[in-house]
Amino acid sequence: MEKRIIRFNCDYSEGTHEKVMEKLMATNMEQTEGYGTDAYSRQAKGLIRQLCGREDADVHFLVGGTQTNLTVIAAALRPYQGVMAANTGHINVHETGAIEACGHKILALPSREGKITAAQVEDCYRAHMQDNDREHMVMPKMVYISQSTELGTVYSKKELEQLSEICRKNGLFLFMDGARLGYALAALDNTLTLEDLARLCDVFYIGGTKVGALFGEAVVITNPQLKEDFRYLIKQKGGMLAKGRLLGLQFLALLEDGLYMEISRYANWQMERIRGAFRRAQIPFLVESNTNQLFPILPDCILDAWKEKYSFSYQQRMDERHSAVRFCTSWATREEDVEQLMEDIEALDV
């Protein structure tokens, strides 16, 4: 039998939570309307509006994160406009140029621990508007952030309020990628709620693919400018699932009884155990984070040895003998796998 590799490389290796599967199976032979117009999707949308405290919000279900990002950005921007993002942002580094392929430039800003600031946004916007030759350049019109970020860090309520204030002052859209939103909301240092996000962002989404669903992201639009004809763009970008009820059912299962937050807290707790083991072994981190992603800096010889047993993601080279890598837990991470990793960490001699 082939030896099992213990996977800590991402948070979507497994299928779906059993309660999601149960709901899908219980309704499997029902006949419903297609394209997300079914009763289950309408119920899920109503629940999300309730949780966000915004009955006026539009809610749309799409299949995956890249598809969601390019659809939202296409809805917001005219052909000559671009989107500001951290240079480490997902749309800038992990989406194969999807945004540029759809005709919009990413205006990458230097980031600190995966985050950008309101001051950076205003500086970028002002530099453009004060340039007498600005019509020859891409106009900044949207700000893209992730919660949690690509480095597992979390924007505080104060930071998001500052970004929102600058965006509204200058007529910019604020878009939050929530692919890992559950893990961010469950972070010990989190100060934000879904109601805050709905108040401060023009559009954001609740990620399902990485937080217990088979697939799916729930887009929440609060700005009326972005609501118009959004379903046309979903269809044009290939995101309108014929069996749309599969998305609505999954978000019902995740959100109706608090499952989404329960499994997110579980993933963060398992990572906190791993984080503690690395700290006891005096292993440094690339950044400090309190979500389900961790970036230890380890000797290459140890990483080479661990590849026979663990799967993890390479992040960056630190020096001739050390690299930063990413370990990631999920809603389905096995207790025994965490304990095995902790044993191996504690046995390190560095």
C-alpha positions in Angstrom: 0.0 0.0 0.0 1.3 3.5 -0.9 2.3 5.5 2.1 -0.2 8.3 2.9 1.2 11.8 2.7 -0.2 14.1 5.5 -1.4 17.1 3.7 -1.0 20.6 5.2 -0.5 22.3 1.9 -4.1 23.8 1.6 -7.5 24.0 3.2 -9.5 22.4 0.3 -8.0 18.9 0.1 -11.1 17.2 1.4 -14.6 17.0 -0.1 -17.3 18.6 2.1 -18.6 18.6 5.6 -21.0 15.7 6.3 -23.9 18.0 7.1 -23.5 19.6 3.7 -23.5 16.2 2.1 -26.5 15.2 4.1 -28.5 18.2 2.8 -27.4 17.5 -0.7 -28.4 13.9 -0.5 -31.7 14.5 1.2 -32.8 16.8 -1.7 -31.0 15.0 -4.5 -34.0 13.7 -6.4 -36.1 16.9 -6.0 -36.9 18.9 -9.1 -36.2 22.6 -8.8 -35.8 25.7 -10.9 -32.3 26.2 -12.3 -29.6 28.9 -12.3 -30.0 29.7 -8.6 -33.7 30.7 -8.8 -34.8 27.8 -6.7 -36.4 28.0 -3.2 -33.3 26.7 -1.4 -31.1 29.4 -3.0 -33.7 32.1 -2.1 -33.7 30.8 1.5 -29.9 30.9 1.7 -29.8 34.4 0.3 -32.4 35.5 2.9 -30.3 34.0 5.6 -27.2 35.8 4.5 -29.0 39.1 4.3 -30.2 38.5 7.9 -26.7 37.6 9.1 -25.3 40.7 7.4 -28.1 43.0 8.8 -28.8 44.2 5.2 -32.1 43.3 3.7 -31.2 45.5 0.8 -28.1 43.5 -0.1 -28.0 41.4 -3.3 -26.6 37.9 -2.9 -25.2 35.8 -5.7 -23.6 32.3 -5.6 -20.6 31.5 -7.8 -18.5 28.4 -8.0 -15.0 29.5 -7.2 -12.8 32.3 -6.0 -11.0 33.3 -9.2 -14.3 33.3 -11.1 -15.8 35.4 -8.4 -13.0 37.9 -8.3 -12.9 38.5 -12.1 -16.7 38.7 -12.2 -17.0 41.3 -9.4 -14.1 43.4 -10.8 -15.5 43.3 -14.3 -18.8 44.5 -12.9 -17.1 47.5 -11.1 -14.7 48.8 -13.6 -14.8 50.4 -17.0 -12.1 49.3 -19.6 -9.7 52.1 -18.6 -9.9 51.5 -14.9 -7.8 49.4 -12.6 -7.9 47.8 -9.2 -5.5 48.5 -6.3 -4.3 45.4 -4.4 -1.4 44.3 -2.2 1.5 43.0 -4.2 0.9 39.7 -2.3 -2.8 39.7 -3.1 -4.4 36.6 -4.6 -5.5 38.4 -7.8 -1.9 39.6 -8.3 0.0 36.4 -7.6 -2.2 33.3 -7.8 -4.8 33.8 -10.6 -2.7 33.4 -13.8 -3.4 37.0 -14.9 -7.2 36.4 -14.8 -8.0 40.1 -14.1 -5.6 41.4 -16.8 -7.0 38.8 -19.2 -10.4 40.4 -18.7 -9.1 43.8 -19.5 -8.3 45.4 -16.2 -4.9 46.2 -14.8 -3.9 45.4 -11.2 -2.2 48.3 -9.5 0.0 46.5 -7.0 0.9 48.3 -3.8 3.7 47.3 -1.4 2.3 45.4 1.5 3.2 44.7 5.0 2.3 41.2 6.2 -0.2 40.9 3.3 -2.1 44.2 4.1 -2.3 47.6 2.5 -3.3 50.8 4.3 -5.7 53.7 3.7 -2.8 56.1 3.3 -1.4 54.0 0.5 -4.7 53.9 -1.3 -5.1 57.7 -1.0 -1.6 58.3 -2.2 -2.1 56.1 -5.2 -5.4 57.8 -6.1 -4.1 61.3 -5.5 -0.9 60.7 -7.5 -3.1 59.7 -10.5 -5.6 62.6 -10.2 -2.8 65.2 -9.8 -1.0 64.0 -12.9 -1.7 66.3 -15.8 -1.2 63.4 -18.2 -3.5 61.0 -16.2 -5.7 60.1 -19.2 -2.7 58.2 -20.6 -2.7 56.0 -17.5 -5.0 53.4 -15.9 -7.4 55.1 -13.5 -7.6 53.6 -9.9 -11.2 52.8 -9.2 -11.4 49.8 -6.9 -9.5 48.5 -3.8 -9.2 44.8 -3.4 -8.3 43.2 -0.1 -8.5 39.7 1.3 -9.8 38.6 4.7 -7.8 36.7 5.8 -4.8 37.7 3.6 -2.5 35.5 1.6 -0.3 35.5 4.6 -3.0 34.5 7.1 -3.2 38.0 8.7 -6.4 39.8 9.4 -7.6 43.4 8.9 -8.9 44.9 12.1 -12.1 46.9 12.4 -10.1 50.1 12.6 -8.1 49.3 9.5 -11.2 48.4 7.5 -13.0 51.6 8.7 -10.0 53.7 7.5 -10.0 52.0 4.1 -13.7 52.4 3.7 -13.6 56.1 4.6 -10.8 56.8 2.1 -12.6 54.8 -0.6 -15.9 56.6 -0.1 -14.2 60.0 0.1 -12.6 59.4 -3.3 -15.3 57.5 -5.1 -13.5 54.1 -5.0 -15.1 50.7 -4.6 -14.0 48.5 -1.7 -14.0 44.8 -2.5 -13.1 42.1 0.1 -12.1 38.6 -1.1 -13.5 36.3 1.6 -12.3 33.0 0.3 -11.1 32.3 3.9 -13.5 34.6 5.6 -14.6 32.0 8.2 -11.1 31.5 9.5 -10.7 35.3 9.7 -13.9 35.8 11.6 -12.9 33.0 14.0 -9.5 34.4 14.7 -8.7 35.3 18.3 -7.8 38.8 17.4 -10.7 39.5 15.0 -12.8 42.6 15.7 -15.1 42.4 12.7 -18.5 40.9 12.1 -20.5 40.2 8.9 -22.6 43.3 9.7 -19.4 45.4 9.8 -18.3 44.0 6.4 -21.7 44.8 4.9 -21.5 48.3 6.2 -17.9 49.0 5.2 -17.5 47.2 1.9 -19.2 47.8 -1.4 -19.0 44.1 -2.1 -17.5 41.1 -0.4 -18.0 37.3 -0.4 -18.4 34.5 2.0 -16.0 31.7 1.0 -17.3 28.2 0.9 -14.8 26.2 -1.1 -12.1 26.5 1.6 -14.5 26.4 4.5 -16.4 23.2 4.4 -18.3 23.3 1.1 -17.7 21.2 -2.0 -17.4 24.4 -3.9 -19.0 27.9 -3.9 -18.7 31.5 -2.8 -21.5 33.8 -1.8 -21.2 37.4 -3.1 -22.8 40.1 -1.1 -23.3 43.4 -2.9 -24.4 46.5 -0.9 -23.5 49.3 -3.4 -26.4 49.9 -5.8 -23.9 50.8 -8.6 -22.6 47.2 -8.6 -26.0 45.5 -8.4 -27.2 46.4 -11.9 -27.1 43.5 -14.4 -24.8 41.4 -12.3 -26.4 38.2 -13.4 -25.6 39.0 -17.0 -21.9 39.1 -16.1 -22.2 35.9 -14.1 -23.5 34.2 -17.2 -21.0 35.9 -19.5 -18.1 34.8 -17.3 -19.2 31.2 -17.2 -20.3 31.3 -13.6 -24.0 30.6 -13.9 -24.4 27.1 -12.6 -27.4 25.3 -14.2 -27.9 23.2 -11.1 -27.6 26.4 -9.0 -29.5 24.9 -6.1 -26.4 22.9 -5.2 -24.8 26.2 -4.1 -27.8 27.5 -2.2 -28.1 24.2 -0.3 -24.5 24.2 0.7 -24.7 27.7 2.2 -27.9 26.8 4.0 -26.1 23.8 5.6 -23.1 25.9 6.6 -24.9 29.0 7.9 -28.3 28.0 9.3 -27.0 26.5 12.6 -23.6 28.2 13.0 -21.6 25.3 11.4 -19.5 27.8 9.4 -18.1 29.4 12.5 -17.8 26.1 14.4 -15.6 24.5 11.8 -13.6 27.7 11.2 -12.8 27.8 14.9 -11.7 24.2 14.8 -9.2 24.8 12.0 -7.8 27.8 13.8 -7.5 25.8 17.0 -5.6 23.0 15.3 -3.2 25.6 13.8 -2.8 27.2 17.2 -1.5 23.8 18.5 1.0 23.6 15.6 2.0 27.2 16.1 2.7 26.5 19.8 4.9 23.5 18.9 7.0 25.6 16.5 7.3 28.3 19.1 8.5 25.8 21.7 11.1 24.6 19.2 12.2 28.3 18.7 11.3 28.2 15.0 10.7 31.8 13.6 7.8 32.8 11.4 7.7 34.9 8.3 4.7 36.7 9.7 2.6 36.5 12.8 -0.9 35.2 12.1 -3.8 33.8 14.1 -5.8 32.0 11.4 -5.4 28.6 9.7 -2.2 29.5 7.8 1.3 29.5 9.3 4.6 30.4 7.7 7.5 28.9 9.6 11.1 29.4 8.5 13.0 26.1 8.5 16.3 24.7 7.4 16.1 23.2 3.9 17.5 19.9 5.1 14.5 19.5 7.4 12.1 20.5 4.7 13.7 17.9 2.3 13.3 15.2 4.9 9.7 16.1 5.7 8.6 15.9 2.1 8.5 12.2 2.4 5.9 12.5 5.1 4.1 15.9 4.7 2.8 18.1 2.0 3.2 21.8 2.5 3.6 24.9 0.3 6.8 26.7 -0.5 6.6 30.4 0.2 10.0 32.0 -0.3 13.8 31.6 0.2 15.2 33.4 3.3 18.9 32.7 2.9 21.2 30.0 1.6 20.0 27.3 4.0 16.5 28.4 5.1 13.1 28.8 3.4 9.7 30.0 4.5 6.9 27.5 3.9 3.2 27.4 4.5 1.3 25.0 6.7 -2.5 25.1 6.4 -5.2 23.5 8.5 -8.8 23.1 7.5 -12.3 22.3 8.9 -11.4 18.6 8.2 -7.8 18.4 9.6 -7.3 15.2 11.5 -6.4 15.3 15.2 -3.9 12.5 14.8 -2.1 14.3 11.9 -1.7 17.4 14.0 -0.3 15.3 16.9 2.1 13.6 14.5 3.4 16.9 13.2 3.7 18.3 16.7 5.8 15.3 17.7 8.1 15.8 14.7 8.4 19.6 15.4 9.3 18.9 19.0 12.0 16.4 17.9 13.8 19.0 15.8 17.3 19.9 16.6 17.9 23.3 15.1 
